[in-house]
Amino acid sequence: MKRLLVSALALACVAGAAAPAAAQSWVSINQRQATLDHRIDQGIKNGSLSAGEASRLRAEFRGFATLRARYP
């Protein structure tokens, strides 16, 4: 009985967490890239990111973009 209750509670938490994500509107990958690039720039300006960290993040995003381009 305890296992069933714990499982039901876990399922309810997962379902509750997924609801806000489903309510978000769709944003194109290009818009996401522009937003991330802007946030990286802001991080450099306000000192929360070093130049090395910014370079790594941009390289990681370029890797994702390259991978996306490989798929039809």
mmCIF file of the N, C-alpha and C atoms, coordinates in Angstrom:
data_MODEL
# 
_entry.id   MODEL 
# 
loop_
_atom_site.group_PDB 
_atom_site.id 
_atom_site.type_symbol 
_atom_site.label_atom_id 
_atom_site.label_alt_id 
_atom_site.label_comp_id 
_atom_site.label_asym_id 
_atom_site.label_entity_id 
_atom_site.label_seq_id 
_atom_site.pdbx_PDB_ins_code 
_atom_site.Cartn_x 
_atom_site.Cartn_y 
_atom_site.Cartn_z 
_atom_site.occupancy 
_atom_site.B_iso_or_equiv 
_atom_site.pdbx_formal_charge 
_atom_site.auth_seq_id 
_atom_site.auth_comp_id 
_atom_site.auth_asym_id 
_atom_site.auth_atom_id 
_atom_site.pdbx_PDB_model_num 
ATOM 1   N N  . MET A 1 1  ? 0.824  -1.196 0.000   1.00 0.00 ? 1  MET A N  1 
ATOM 2   C CA . MET A 1 1  ? 0.000  0.000  0.000   1.00 0.00 ? 1  MET A CA 1 
ATOM 3   C C  . MET A 1 1  ? 0.862  1.251  0.000   1.00 0.00 ? 1  MET A C  1 
ATOM 4   N N  . LYS A 1 2  ? 1.949  1.237  0.819   1.00 0.00 ? 2  LYS A N  1 
ATOM 5   C CA . LYS A 1 2  ? 2.835  2.388  0.859   1.00 0.00 ? 2  LYS A CA 1 
ATOM 6   C C  . LYS A 1 2  ? 3.475  2.625  -0.510  1.00 0.00 ? 2  LYS A C  1 
ATOM 7   N N  . ARG A 1 3  ? 3.861  1.532  -1.173  1.00 0.00 ? 3  ARG A N  1 
ATOM 8   C CA . ARG A 1 3  ? 4.481  1.663  -2.491  1.00 0.00 ? 3  ARG A CA 1 
ATOM 9   C C  . ARG A 1 3  ? 3.527  2.296  -3.487  1.00 0.00 ? 3  ARG A C  1 
ATOM 10  N N  . LEU A 1 4  ? 2.289  1.908  -3.440  1.00 0.00 ? 4  LEU A N  1 
ATOM 11  C CA . LEU A 1 4  ? 1.287  2.454  -4.343  1.00 0.00 ? 4  LEU A CA 1 
ATOM 12  C C  . LEU A 1 4  ? 1.099  3.942  -4.083  1.00 0.00 ? 4  LEU A C  1 
ATOM 13  N N  . LEU A 1 5  ? 1.061  4.330  -2.822  1.00 0.00 ? 5  LEU A N  1 
ATOM 14  C CA . LEU A 1 5  ? 0.889  5.728  -2.459  1.00 0.00 ? 5  LEU A CA 1 
ATOM 15  C C  . LEU A 1 5  ? 2.094  6.554  -2.913  1.00 0.00 ? 5  LEU A C  1 
ATOM 16  N N  . VAL A 1 6  ? 3.291  6.022  -2.698  1.00 0.00 ? 6  VAL A N  1 
ATOM 17  C CA . VAL A 1 6  ? 4.502  6.730  -3.117  1.00 0.00 ? 6  VAL A CA 1 
ATOM 18  C C  . VAL A 1 6  ? 4.535  6.845  -4.639  1.00 0.00 ? 6  VAL A C  1 
ATOM 19  N N  . SER A 1 7  ? 4.173  5.798  -5.340  1.00 0.00 ? 7  SER A N  1 
ATOM 20  C CA . SER A 1 7  ? 4.148  5.834  -6.805  1.00 0.00 ? 7  SER A CA 1 
ATOM 21  C C  . SER A 1 7  ? 3.132  6.844  -7.318  1.00 0.00 ? 7  SER A C  1 
ATOM 22  N N  . ALA A 1 8  ? 1.966  6.870  -6.712  1.00 0.00 ? 8  ALA A N  1 
ATOM 23  C CA . ALA A 1 8  ? 0.929  7.817  -7.119  1.00 0.00 ? 8  ALA A CA 1 
ATOM 24  C C  . ALA A 1 8  ? 1.372  9.253  -6.856  1.00 0.00 ? 8  ALA A C  1 
ATOM 25  N N  . LEU A 1 9  ? 2.038  9.481  -5.730  1.00 0.00 ? 9  LEU A N  1 
ATOM 26  C CA . LEU A 1 9  ? 2.530  10.807 -5.398  1.00 0.00 ? 9  LEU A CA 1 
ATOM 27  C C  . LEU A 1 9  ? 3.614  11.244 -6.384  1.00 0.00 ? 9  LEU A C  1 
ATOM 28  N N  . ALA A 1 10 ? 4.514  10.335 -6.724  1.00 0.00 ? 10 ALA A N  1 
ATOM 29  C CA . ALA A 1 10 ? 5.567  10.645 -7.685  1.00 0.00 ? 10 ALA A CA 1 
ATOM 30  C C  . ALA A 1 10 ? 4.975  10.964 -9.051  1.00 0.00 ? 10 ALA A C  1 
ATOM 31  N N  . LEU A 1 11 ? 3.992  10.216 -9.465  1.00 0.00 ? 11 LEU A N  1 
ATOM 32  C CA . LEU A 1 11 ? 3.335  10.456 -10.750 1.00 0.00 ? 11 LEU A CA 1 
ATOM 33  C C  . LEU A 1 11 ? 2.645  11.814 -10.752 1.00 0.00 ? 11 LEU A C  1 
ATOM 34  N N  . ALA A 1 12 ? 2.001  12.164 -9.657  1.00 0.00 ? 12 ALA A N  1 
ATOM 35  C CA . ALA A 1 12 ? 1.332  13.454 -9.562  1.00 0.00 ? 12 ALA A CA 1 
ATOM 36  C C  . ALA A 1 12 ? 2.335  14.598 -9.642  1.00 0.00 ? 12 ALA A C  1 
ATOM 37  N N  . CYS A 1 13 ? 3.497  14.428 -9.021  1.00 0.00 ? 13 CYS A N  1 
ATOM 38  C CA . CYS A 1 13 ? 4.537  15.460 -9.078  1.00 0.00 ? 13 CYS A CA 1 
ATOM 39  C C  . CYS A 1 13 ? 5.058  15.637 -10.495 1.00 0.00 ? 13 CYS A C  1 
ATOM 40  N N  . VAL A 1 14 ? 5.290  14.541 -11.177 1.00 0.00 ? 14 VAL A N  1 
ATOM 41  C CA . VAL A 1 14 ? 5.784  14.605 -12.550 1.00 0.00 ? 14 VAL A CA 1 
ATOM 42  C C  . VAL A 1 14 ? 4.742  15.261 -13.450 1.00 0.00 ? 14 VAL A C  1 
ATOM 43  N N  . ALA A 1 15 ? 3.499  14.879 -13.298 1.00 0.00 ? 15 ALA A N  1 
ATOM 44  C CA . ALA A 1 15 ? 2.432  15.456 -14.116 1.00 0.00 ? 15 ALA A CA 1 
ATOM 45  C C  . ALA A 1 15 ? 2.281  16.943 -13.827 1.00 0.00 ? 15 ALA A C  1 
ATOM 46  N N  . GLY A 1 16 ? 2.420  17.314 -12.586 1.00 0.00 ? 16 GLY A N  1 
ATOM 47  C CA . GLY A 1 16 ? 2.312  18.725 -12.219 1.00 0.00 ? 16 GLY A CA 1 
ATOM 48  C C  . GLY A 1 16 ? 3.465  19.541 -12.759 1.00 0.00 ? 16 GLY A C  1 
ATOM 49  N N  . ALA A 1 17 ? 4.649  18.962 -12.794 1.00 0.00 ? 17 ALA A N  1 
ATOM 50  C CA . ALA A 1 17 ? 5.815  19.668 -13.316 1.00 0.00 ? 17 ALA A CA 1 
ATOM 51  C C  . ALA A 1 17 ? 5.750  19.790 -14.829 1.00 0.00 ? 17 ALA A C  1 
ATOM 52  N N  . ALA A 1 18 ? 5.134  18.844 -15.498 1.00 0.00 ? 18 ALA A N  1 
ATOM 53  C CA . ALA A 1 18 ? 5.067  18.869 -16.957 1.00 0.00 ? 18 ALA A CA 1 
ATOM 54  C C  . ALA A 1 18 ? 4.031  19.860 -17.465 1.00 0.00 ? 18 ALA A C  1 
ATOM 55  N N  . ALA A 1 19 ? 3.039  20.170 -16.679 1.00 0.00 ? 19 ALA A N  1 
ATOM 56  C CA . ALA A 1 19 ? 1.965  21.060 -17.127 1.00 0.00 ? 19 ALA A CA 1 
ATOM 57  C C  . ALA A 1 19 ? 2.475  22.451 -17.499 1.00 0.00 ? 19 ALA A C  1 
ATOM 58  N N  . PRO A 1 20 ? 3.307  23.108 -16.675 1.00 0.00 ? 20 PRO A N  1 
ATOM 59  C CA . PRO A 1 20 ? 3.781  24.429 -17.079 1.00 0.00 ? 20 PRO A CA 1 
ATOM 60  C C  . PRO A 1 20 ? 4.616  24.389 -18.351 1.00 0.00 ? 20 PRO A C  1 
ATOM 61  N N  . ALA A 1 21 ? 5.396  23.345 -18.546 1.00 0.00 ? 21 ALA A N  1 
ATOM 62  C CA . ALA A 1 21 ? 6.204  23.235 -19.748 1.00 0.00 ? 21 ALA A CA 1 
ATOM 63  C C  . ALA A 1 21 ? 5.322  23.131 -20.988 1.00 0.00 ? 21 ALA A C  1 
ATOM 64  N N  . ALA A 1 22 ? 4.228  22.425 -20.881 1.00 0.00 ? 22 ALA A N  1 
ATOM 65  C CA . ALA A 1 22 ? 3.326  22.269 -22.017 1.00 0.00 ? 22 ALA A CA 1 
ATOM 66  C C  . ALA A 1 22 ? 2.602  23.568 -22.334 1.00 0.00 ? 22 ALA A C  1 
ATOM 67  N N  . ALA A 1 23 ? 2.457  24.441 -21.348 1.00 0.00 ? 23 ALA A N  1 
ATOM 68  C CA . ALA A 1 23 ? 1.744  25.695 -21.544 1.00 0.00 ? 23 ALA A CA 1 
ATOM 69  C C  . ALA A 1 23 ? 2.596  26.738 -22.260 1.00 0.00 ? 23 ALA A C  1 
ATOM 70  N N  . GLN A 1 24 ? 3.924  26.527 -22.318 1.00 0.00 ? 24 GLN A N  1 
ATOM 71  C CA . GLN A 1 24 ? 4.798  27.488 -22.965 1.00 0.00 ? 24 GLN A CA 1 
ATOM 72  C C  . GLN A 1 24 ? 4.589  27.449 -24.473 1.00 0.00 ? 24 GLN A C  1 
ATOM 73  N N  . SER A 1 25 ? 4.726  28.627 -25.084 1.00 0.00 ? 25 SER A N  1 
ATOM 74  C CA . SER A 1 25 ? 4.566  28.666 -26.526 1.00 0.00 ? 25 SER A CA 1 
ATOM 75  C C  . SER A 1 25 ? 5.848  28.199 -27.212 1.00 0.00 ? 25 SER A C  1 
ATOM 76  N N  . TRP A 1 26 ? 5.722  27.773 -28.443 1.00 0.00 ? 26 TRP A N  1 
ATOM 77  C CA . TRP A 1 26 ? 6.842  27.253 -29.204 1.00 0.00 ? 26 TRP A CA 1 
ATOM 78  C C  . TRP A 1 26 ? 7.724  28.416 -29.647 1.00 0.00 ? 26 TRP A C  1 
ATOM 79  N N  . VAL A 1 27 ? 9.031  28.245 -29.520 1.00 0.00 ? 27 VAL A N  1 
ATOM 80  C CA . VAL A 1 27 ? 9.994  29.256 -29.941 1.00 0.00 ? 27 VAL A CA 1 
ATOM 81  C C  . VAL A 1 27 ? 10.954 28.595 -30.915 1.00 0.00 ? 27 VAL A C  1 
ATOM 82  N N  . SER A 1 28 ? 11.218 29.260 -32.032 1.00 0.00 ? 28 SER A N  1 
ATOM 83  C CA . SER A 1 28 ? 12.099 28.680 -33.041 1.00 0.00 ? 28 SER A CA 1 
ATOM 84  C C  . SER A 1 28 ? 13.520 28.557 -32.507 1.00 0.00 ? 28 SER A C  1 
ATOM 85  N N  . ILE A 1 29 ? 14.269 27.650 -33.093 1.00 0.00 ? 29 ILE A N  1 
ATOM 86  C CA . ILE A 1 29 ? 15.657 27.439 -32.687 1.00 0.00 ? 29 ILE A CA 1 
ATOM 87  C C  . ILE A 1 29 ? 16.480 28.694 -32.948 1.00 0.00 ? 29 ILE A C  1 
ATOM 88  N N  . ASN A 1 30 ? 16.169 29.424 -34.002 1.00 0.00 ? 30 ASN A N  1 
ATOM 89  C CA . ASN A 1 30 ? 16.904 30.654 -34.303 1.00 0.00 ? 30 ASN A CA 1 
ATOM 90  C C  . ASN A 1 30 ? 16.670 31.706 -33.220 1.00 0.00 ? 30 ASN A C  1 
ATOM 91  N N  . GLN A 1 31 ? 15.432 31.800 -32.740 1.00 0.00 ? 31 GLN A N  1 
ATOM 92  C CA . GLN A 1 31 ? 15.130 32.748 -31.668 1.00 0.00 ? 31 GLN A CA 1 
ATOM 93  C C  . GLN A 1 31 ? 15.812 32.321 -30.372 1.00 0.00 ? 31 GLN A C  1 
ATOM 94  N N  . ARG A 1 32 ? 15.816 31.031 -30.107 1.00 0.00 ? 32 ARG A N  1 
ATOM 95  C CA . ARG A 1 32 ? 16.501 30.537 -28.913 1.00 0.00 ? 32 ARG A CA 1 
ATOM 96  C C  . ARG A 1 32 ? 17.989 30.845 -28.979 1.00 0.00 ? 32 ARG A C  1 
ATOM 97  N N  . GLN A 1 33 ? 18.585 30.667 -30.163 1.00 0.00 ? 33 GLN A N  1 
ATOM 98  C CA . GLN A 1 33 ? 20.002 30.955 -30.329 1.00 0.00 ? 33 GLN A CA 1 
ATOM 99  C C  . GLN A 1 33 ? 20.275 32.439 -30.076 1.00 0.00 ? 33 GLN A C  1 
ATOM 100 N N  . ALA A 1 34 ? 19.437 33.307 -30.616 1.00 0.00 ? 34 ALA A N  1 
ATOM 101 C CA . ALA A 1 34 ? 19.617 34.745 -30.403 1.00 0.00 ? 34 ALA A CA 1 
ATOM 102 C C  . ALA A 1 34 ? 19.483 35.103 -28.923 1.00 0.00 ? 34 ALA A C  1 
ATOM 103 N N  . THR A 1 35 ? 18.523 34.486 -28.246 1.00 0.00 ? 35 THR A N  1 
ATOM 104 C CA . THR A 1 35 ? 18.321 34.740 -26.824 1.00 0.00 ? 35 THR A CA 1 
ATOM 105 C C  . THR A 1 35 ? 19.523 34.270 -26.011 1.00 0.00 ? 35 THR A C  1 
ATOM 106 N N  . LEU A 1 36 ? 20.008 33.065 -26.306 1.00 0.00 ? 36 LEU A N  1 
ATOM 107 C CA . LEU A 1 36 ? 21.176 32.546 -25.593 1.00 0.00 ? 36 LEU A CA 1 
ATOM 108 C C  . LEU A 1 36 ? 22.413 33.401 -25.851 1.00 0.00 ? 36 LEU A C  1 
ATOM 109 N N  . ASP A 1 37 ? 22.602 33.828 -27.080 1.00 0.00 ? 37 ASP A N  1 
ATOM 110 C CA . ASP A 1 37 ? 23.745 34.669 -27.416 1.00 0.00 ? 37 ASP A CA 1 
ATOM 111 C C  . ASP A 1 37 ? 23.680 35.983 -26.635 1.00 0.00 ? 37 ASP A C  1 
ATOM 112 N N  . HIS A 1 38 ? 22.491 36.558 -26.549 1.00 0.00 ? 38 HIS A N  1 
ATOM 113 C CA . HIS A 1 38 ? 22.298 37.797 -25.784 1.00 0.00 ? 38 HIS A CA 1 
ATOM 114 C C  . HIS A 1 38 ? 22.597 37.570 -24.304 1.00 0.00 ? 38 HIS A C  1 
ATOM 115 N N  . ARG A 1 39 ? 22.121 36.460 -23.768 1.00 0.00 ? 39 ARG A N  1 
ATOM 116 C CA . ARG A 1 39 ? 22.368 36.155 -22.356 1.00 0.00 ? 39 ARG A CA 1 
ATOM 117 C C  . ARG A 1 39 ? 23.853 35.936 -22.080 1.00 0.00 ? 39 ARG A C  1 
ATOM 118 N N  . ILE A 1 40 ? 24.550 35.312 -23.018 1.00 0.00 ? 40 ILE A N  1 
ATOM 119 C CA . ILE A 1 40 ? 25.992 35.127 -22.860 1.00 0.00 ? 40 ILE A CA 1 
ATOM 120 C C  . ILE A 1 40 ? 26.683 36.493 -22.861 1.00 0.00 ? 40 ILE A C  1 
ATOM 121 N N  . ASP A 1 41 ? 26.288 37.364 -23.790 1.00 0.00 ? 41 ASP A N  1 
ATOM 122 C CA . ASP A 1 41 ? 26.862 38.718 -23.822 1.00 0.00 ? 41 ASP A CA 1 
ATOM 123 C C  . ASP A 1 41 ? 26.623 39.449 -22.502 1.00 0.00 ? 41 ASP A C  1 
ATOM 124 N N  . GLN A 1 42 ? 25.408 39.341 -21.978 1.00 0.00 ? 42 GLN A N  1 
ATOM 125 C CA . GLN A 1 42 ? 25.091 39.990 -20.703 1.00 0.00 ? 42 GLN A CA 1 
ATOM 126 C C  . GLN A 1 42 ? 25.927 39.397 -19.567 1.00 0.00 ? 42 GLN A C  1 
ATOM 127 N N  . GLY A 1 43 ? 26.143 38.093 -19.594 1.00 0.00 ? 43 GLY A N  1 
ATOM 128 C CA . GLY A 1 43 ? 26.958 37.448 -18.576 1.00 0.00 ? 43 GLY A CA 1 
ATOM 129 C C  . GLY A 1 43 ? 28.395 37.930 -18.581 1.00 0.00 ? 43 GLY A C  1 
ATOM 130 N N  . ILE A 1 44 ? 28.926 38.183 -19.779 1.00 0.00 ? 44 ILE A N  1 
ATOM 131 C CA . ILE A 1 44 ? 30.287 38.722 -19.882 1.00 0.00 ? 44 ILE A CA 1 
ATOM 132 C C  . ILE A 1 44 ? 30.309 40.146 -19.337 1.00 0.00 ? 44 ILE A C  1 
ATOM 133 N N  . LYS A 1 45 ? 29.316 40.941 -19.722 1.00 0.00 ? 45 LYS A N  1 
ATOM 134 C CA . LYS A 1 45 ? 29.267 42.344 -19.285 1.00 0.00 ? 45 LYS A CA 1 
ATOM 135 C C  . LYS A 1 45 ? 29.128 42.481 -17.777 1.00 0.00 ? 45 LYS A C  1 
ATOM 136 N N  . ASN A 1 46 ? 28.288 41.626 -17.164 1.00 0.00 ? 46 ASN A N  1 
ATOM 137 C CA . ASN A 1 46 ? 28.078 41.775 -15.720 1.00 0.00 ? 46 ASN A CA 1 
ATOM 138 C C  . ASN A 1 46 ? 29.057 40.957 -14.882 1.00 0.00 ? 46 ASN A C  1 
ATOM 139 N N  . GLY A 1 47 ? 29.955 40.231 -15.548 1.00 0.00 ? 47 GLY A N  1 
ATOM 140 C CA . GLY A 1 47 ? 31.002 39.515 -14.836 1.00 0.00 ? 47 GLY A CA 1 
ATOM 141 C C  . GLY A 1 47 ? 30.626 38.131 -14.334 1.00 0.00 ? 47 GLY A C  1 
ATOM 142 N N  . SER A 1 48 ? 29.425 37.671 -14.646 1.00 0.00 ? 48 SER A N  1 
ATOM 143 C CA . SER A 1 48 ? 29.032 36.342 -14.184 1.00 0.00 ? 48 SER A CA 1 
ATOM 144 C C  . SER A 1 48 ? 29.615 35.227 -15.056 1.00 0.00 ? 48 SER A C  1 
ATOM 145 N N  . LEU A 1 49 ? 30.114 35.583 -16.250 1.00 0.00 ? 49 LEU A N  1 
ATOM 146 C CA . LEU A 1 49 ? 30.784 34.624 -17.132 1.00 0.00 ? 49 LEU A CA 1 
ATOM 147 C C  . LEU A 1 49 ? 32.146 35.166 -17.534 1.00 0.00 ? 49 LEU A C  1 
ATOM 148 N N  . SER A 1 50 ? 33.119 34.296 -17.568 1.00 0.00 ? 50 SER A N  1 
ATOM 149 C CA . SER A 1 50 ? 34.426 34.693 -18.093 1.00 0.00 ? 50 SER A CA 1 
ATOM 150 C C  . SER A 1 50 ? 34.393 34.529 -19.613 1.00 0.00 ? 50 SER A C  1 
ATOM 151 N N  . ALA A 1 51 ? 35.391 35.085 -20.275 1.00 0.00 ? 51 ALA A N  1 
ATOM 152 C CA . ALA A 1 51 ? 35.469 34.949 -21.733 1.00 0.00 ? 51 ALA A CA 1 
ATOM 153 C C  . ALA A 1 51 ? 35.609 33.478 -22.125 1.00 0.00 ? 51 ALA A C  1 
ATOM 154 N N  . GLY A 1 52 ? 36.362 32.718 -21.342 1.00 0.00 ? 52 GLY A N  1 
ATOM 155 C CA . GLY A 1 52 ? 36.524 31.290 -21.624 1.00 0.00 ? 52 GLY A CA 1 
ATOM 156 C C  . GLY A 1 52 ? 35.220 30.524 -21.497 1.00 0.00 ? 52 GLY A C  1 
ATOM 157 N N  . GLU A 1 53 ? 34.457 30.839 -20.453 1.00 0.00 ? 53 GLU A N  1 
ATOM 158 C CA . GLU A 1 53 ? 33.157 30.180 -20.265 1.00 0.00 ? 53 GLU A CA 1 
ATOM 159 C C  . GLU A 1 53 ? 32.215 30.526 -21.414 1.00 0.00 ? 53 GLU A C  1 
ATOM 160 N N  . ALA A 1 54 ? 32.231 31.794 -21.830 1.00 0.00 ? 54 ALA A N  1 
ATOM 161 C CA . ALA A 1 54 ? 31.379 32.220 -22.939 1.00 0.00 ? 54 ALA A CA 1 
ATOM 162 C C  . ALA A 1 54 ? 31.762 31.496 -24.222 1.00 0.00 ? 54 ALA A C  1 
ATOM 163 N N  . SER A 1 55 ? 33.052 31.365 -24.463 1.00 0.00 ? 55 SER A N  1 
ATOM 164 C CA . SER A 1 55 ? 33.516 30.650 -25.668 1.00 0.00 ? 55 SER A CA 1 
ATOM 165 C C  . SER A 1 55 ? 33.074 29.196 -25.639 1.00 0.00 ? 55 SER A C  1 
ATOM 166 N N  . ARG A 1 56 ? 33.179 28.557 -24.466 1.00 0.00 ? 56 ARG A N  1 
ATOM 167 C CA . ARG A 1 56 ? 32.769 27.162 -24.346 1.00 0.00 ? 56 ARG A CA 1 
ATOM 168 C C  . ARG A 1 56 ? 31.273 27.020 -24.599 1.00 0.00 ? 56 ARG A C  1 
ATOM 169 N N  . LEU A 1 57 ? 30.469 27.922 -24.042 1.00 0.00 ? 57 LEU A N  1 
ATOM 170 C CA . LEU A 1 57 ? 29.024 27.856 -24.239 1.00 0.00 ? 57 LEU A CA 1 
ATOM 171 C C  . LEU A 1 57 ? 28.645 28.055 -25.703 1.00 0.00 ? 57 LEU A C  1 
ATOM 172 N N  . ARG A 1 58 ? 29.297 29.012 -26.342 1.00 0.00 ? 58 ARG A N  1 
ATOM 173 C CA . ARG A 1 58 ? 28.997 29.254 -27.763 1.00 0.00 ? 58 ARG A CA 1 
ATOM 174 C C  . ARG A 1 58 ? 29.423 28.060 -28.620 1.00 0.00 ? 58 ARG A C  1 
ATOM 175 N N  . ALA A 1 59 ? 30.559 27.470 -28.297 1.00 0.00 ? 59 ALA A N  1 
ATOM 176 C CA . ALA A 1 59 ? 31.021 26.288 -29.044 1.00 0.00 ? 59 ALA A CA 1 
ATOM 177 C C  . ALA A 1 59 ? 30.057 25.124 -28.850 1.00 0.00 ? 59 ALA A C  1 
ATOM 178 N N  . GLU A 1 60 ? 29.567 24.963 -27.623 1.00 0.00 ? 60 GLU A N  1 
ATOM 179 C CA . GLU A 1 60 ? 28.604 23.895 -27.344 1.00 0.00 ? 60 GLU A CA 1 
ATOM 180 C C  . GLU A 1 60 ? 27.318 24.112 -28.140 1.00 0.00 ? 60 GLU A C  1 
ATOM 181 N N  . PHE A 1 61 ? 26.864 25.348 -28.210 1.00 0.00 ? 61 PHE A N  1 
ATOM 182 C CA . PHE A 1 61 ? 25.648 25.632 -28.958 1.00 0.00 ? 61 PHE A CA 1 
ATOM 183 C C  . PHE A 1 61 ? 25.871 25.411 -30.455 1.00 0.00 ? 61 PHE A C  1 
ATOM 184 N N  . ARG A 1 62 ? 27.048 25.798 -30.963 1.00 0.00 ? 62 ARG A N  1 
ATOM 185 C CA . ARG A 1 62 ? 27.349 25.540 -32.376 1.00 0.00 ? 62 ARG A CA 1 
ATOM 186 C C  . ARG A 1 62 ? 27.325 24.050 -32.660 1.00 0.00 ? 62 ARG A C  1 
ATOM 187 N N  . GLY A 1 63 ? 27.791 23.251 -31.695 1.00 0.00 ? 63 GLY A N  1 
ATOM 188 C CA . GLY A 1 63 ? 27.745 21.800 -31.854 1.00 0.00 ? 63 GLY A CA 1 
ATOM 189 C C  . GLY A 1 63 ? 26.319 21.291 -31.970 1.00 0.00 ? 63 GLY A C  1 
ATOM 190 N N  . PHE A 1 64 ? 25.416 21.848 -31.151 1.00 0.00 ? 64 PHE A N  1 
ATOM 191 C CA . PHE A 1 64 ? 24.006 21.463 -31.230 1.00 0.00 ? 64 PHE A CA 1 
ATOM 192 C C  . PHE A 1 64 ? 23.417 21.884 -32.571 1.00 0.00 ? 64 PHE A C  1 
ATOM 193 N N  . ALA A 1 65 ? 23.759 23.087 -33.020 1.00 0.00 ? 65 ALA A N  1 
ATOM 194 C CA . ALA A 1 65 ? 23.241 23.575 -34.295 1.00 0.00 ? 65 ALA A CA 1 
ATOM 195 C C  . ALA A 1 65 ? 23.737 22.705 -35.447 1.00 0.00 ? 65 ALA A C  1 
ATOM 196 N N  . THR A 1 66 ? 24.989 22.279 -35.387 1.00 0.00 ? 66 THR A N  1 
ATOM 197 C CA . THR A 1 66 ? 25.546 21.396 -36.412 1.00 0.00 ? 66 THR A CA 1 
ATOM 198 C C  . THR A 1 66 ? 24.832 20.055 -36.412 1.00 0.00 ? 66 THR A C  1 
ATOM 199 N N  . LEU A 1 67 ? 24.601 19.529 -35.242 1.00 0.00 ? 67 LEU A N  1 
ATOM 200 C CA . LEU A 1 67 ? 23.884 18.257 -35.127 1.00 0.00 ? 67 LEU A CA 1 
ATOM 201 C C  . LEU A 1 67 ? 22.465 18.379 -35.672 1.00 0.00 ? 67 LEU A C  1 
ATOM 202 N N  . ARG A 1 68 ? 21.806 19.484 -35.351 1.00 0.00 ? 68 ARG A N  1 
ATOM 203 C CA . ARG A 1 68 ? 20.446 19.710 -35.859 1.00 0.00 ? 68 ARG A CA 1 
ATOM 204 C C  . ARG A 1 68 ? 20.436 19.787 -37.372 1.00 0.00 ? 68 ARG A C  1 
ATOM 205 N N  . ALA A 1 69 ? 21.456 20.412 -37.949 1.00 0.00 ? 69 ALA A N  1 
ATOM 206 C CA . ALA A 1 69 ? 21.516 20.557 -39.406 1.00 0.00 ? 69 ALA A CA 1 
ATOM 207 C C  . ALA A 1 69 ? 21.706 19.224 -40.110 1.00 0.00 ? 69 ALA A C  1 
ATOM 208 N N  . ARG A 1 70 ? 22.234 18.237 -39.405 1.00 0.00 ? 70 ARG A N  1 
ATOM 209 C CA . ARG A 1 70 ? 22.440 16.921 -40.012 1.00 0.00 ? 70 ARG A CA 1 
ATOM 210 C C  . ARG A 1 70 ? 21.152 16.134 -40.163 1.00 0.00 ? 70 ARG A C  1 
ATOM 211 N N  . TYR A 1 71 ? 20.146 16.492 -39.395 1.00 0.00 ? 71 TYR A N  1 
ATOM 212 C CA . TYR A 1 71 ? 18.881 15.764 -39.442 1.00 0.00 ? 71 TYR A CA 1 
ATOM 213 C C  . TYR A 1 71 ? 17.957 16.412 -40.466 1.00 0.00 ? 71 TYR A C  1 
ATOM 214 N N  . PRO A 1 72 ? 17.236 15.589 -41.221 1.00 0.00 ? 72 PRO A N  1 
ATOM 215 C CA . PRO A 1 72 ? 16.335 16.139 -42.258 1.00 0.00 ? 72 PRO A CA 1 
ATOM 216 C C  . PRO A 1 72 ? 15.140 16.853 -41.668 1.00 0.00 ? 72 PRO A C  1 
# 
